[in-house]
């Protein structure tokens, strides 16, 4: 029935031509702002480059449609809070893949730093035992959205905790320990003082067997000097910086592949981000190196079949 009435729906779609025009201009402005990232790299073939450009155009067009569609406003709102727009299901899935492939089990506790509108949090709340998920964010707006999502999906009985903090929970979560400290797509928005506070607090929340996982932006990625995301600047640092931080806080550090290894869209430049695993010195490794773990997971249909609720 929906398919039969689709032309009539489009005809009566409650969006003015002017708004459509403004929306298309926004998409073009977005493409222009990201012109550097969209340039053809020397390693790309012409076919790969055209494929990537088409993916970007589709992604930003989907973003526009979600913005204008009166039945999909929640989706657009959630995507706007986290970015990049147009790949919400992938952002959910890659995080869940990374955590579970690297050892997360239902009985473990997780703190999700920079949780936003619980992008992966909804799946983690459902997967983990009661009370084992804590989401932490600097801004109250995404946390308000998180509470609504928890209620909508009937997960209040899992007793998740959401914390608004400018100090990574230093005062709000004093004394609490977690098996997994998780931070996705946030390290490169932190200045040096914030990075120092992050490591200090992460260590305070870790027991001897805990794992701190965070991705870092590809140092070779070309970004405009004044590029910002929602007023947050970008800080591109070499991997050696994080190795030095680990040494300063008596942590070991291991590279666990890139985000694309866990299902992040390969046509988004952040897919080359490196996932780092920090552990307290002397603690045993959680599981074999990524190569073996990823290969085993690829051959197991269950790993690729997880459906994360929206």
Secondary structure, DSSP 8 states (H G I E B T S, - for coil): -HHHHHHHHHHT-S--HHHHHHHHHHHHHHHHHTTTTTS--TT--HHHHHHHHHHHHHHHHHHHHHHH-TT-HHHHHHHHHHSSTT-HHHHHHHHHHHHHHTT--TTS-EEEET-TTTTTHHHHHHHS-TT-EEEEES-HHHHHHHHHHHHHTT-GGG--EEEE-SSTTTTTTTT--EEEEEE-S-GGG--HHHHHHHHHHHHHTEEEEEEEEEEE--TT----TT-EETTEE-----HHHHHHHHHHTTEEEEEEEEGGGGT--TTSGGGG-EEEEEEETT---SSS-HHHHHHHHHT-HHHH------
